[in-house]
Amino acid sequence: MKSIWSGAISFGLVNIPVKLYSATGDDYIDLDMLAKQDLSPIRYARIAVSDGREVAFKDIVKGYEIEKGKYIVLNEEDFKNANVRKNNLIEIVNFVNEEEIDSVYFDKPYFLEPDKNAVKPYALLREALRKSKKTGIATFVLKHREHIGAIKISGDVIILNQLRYTSNIRSADQLNLPGKSTVSLKEIEMGIKLIEQLTEKFNPANYKDTYVDELKKVIELKAKGKPVEVKGKISEATHVKDLMSVIKASLESVKGRKVQDRSPVRQLRTIKKQKAVKYKKLKHKI
């Protein structure tokens, strides 16, 4: 894994030198853009407006237009010199309870790794966050822009989760949304029962991107000249009159699924729990 930034976390008067790593990666099928007429690949070129020539990436600079056709060129040193401190610091400004941060604000996570001379202060911040159950709110500059981020822990690593600014969040006021009185108390209670039936402990390893695999099968079939079988169908909206009956049917199907589709791991856990209960009862009798 290659670090994309190095600097320090500011925690009060403590500076913790760290390296920043992207915590996510994309898993997708690489599709090329082709001309429809002859399927020749499309090439994107950087063209100068003045004479139509293609410009190599190494010969491109960044500039700010101060007046029509007149630019001020900015280089990497200019970006750094705008604020040397901010460019090299993830500054924790305060701490909050994580549940106070609406999920719509979370944008992108990064791993933070301590420098070899910052192991102890890194561990101090990590364990303090763990014990206090707090999340740090920090400011930092990355890719020539200032961001806010949430400092939290995941296992033994400190994560910097880049947050969106309030100005980046669109208002939902213009959406046509139903009021609370749209559904009855009985319907809500049935909905809660369905939620409870489907409630499990969250395990991210249980969720896979199966669509990419299905798309690969389509590619394989087309490559062999075989017809592609349509998988799945568009779901129809549940009619208002059928809402209660559909929820009841959902409850029954979930009950049946839990009985029939238990994984070997779940079955083993159930057996262990049953044995533990029997052992406790036996111990109590003795």
C-alpha positions, 0 to 999 in steps of 0.5 A: 500500500502506498501512502498518499500524504504525510504530516501529523495529527495535532492533538492538543499540544501533541503532534503525532507524525503519520502517513495517510493511506486510502482505505478503499478501492474500487472493484469494477469491470474496466470498460473501454469507450468505443466508436459505435460505427467501427468499434475503434477505441476512443482516445481522450486528448488534451488540446490547446485552444490556441492552435489545436495541438495536443499537449503532453500532461507534463507540459500542463500547468494550473492557472487562475484567470484574473481577467479575460485571457490573462492567467496567474500560474500556480505551482506546487510550492504556491499551494504549499506556501498558502498555509504551510501549517495546514498543508502538513497537519490534521488538526483536531479542533474538538470531539463529539459523539459519533451518533451526532454526525448524520451519515449523509456527511461521511464521504471517504475513509483513510487509514492513518499509520504512525511514524516509527517515532510516534508509536506511543502518542498514536497509541495514546490517542487511539486508546483515549478515543476507544475509552471515551467513545468519542470522535475527533473533528479535524481540519486538513488540506488534501489535493489543494482543498481544505476538508473536515474529517472525523477521527475514529478508530477501527480495531487498532487503526485510527481512521480519518473519514473525510466529511462533506461540508454543510454547503455540499448537502442539498436540502430535501425541502423540495421533495414530495414526502409523506407525512407521519399520519400517512400510515396507521399505528397498526401498520407501523407495528407490523413494519417494526415486527418485520424489521425485528425479524430481519435484524442481525448483527452487522458483518460486512463480510456477508455482503458481496458485489454479485452484479459484477460477476453476473455482468462477467457471465453476460460478457462470456455468453456474448463472446461465445455468441450465445443468447443472454438470459434475462435475470430477475425482473423489475419489482412492482410497487406495493398497492396501498390496499395490499400493504398489510397482507404483503407485510404479513406475507413478508413476516411468514417468508422471513420465518421460513427462511430463517429455519431453512437457510441457516448457514453452517456457521449459524447452525454451529453457533446455535448448537453451542448456545444450546449446549451452554444453556443445558450446561448451566441448567445442569450445573444449577441442579448440581 
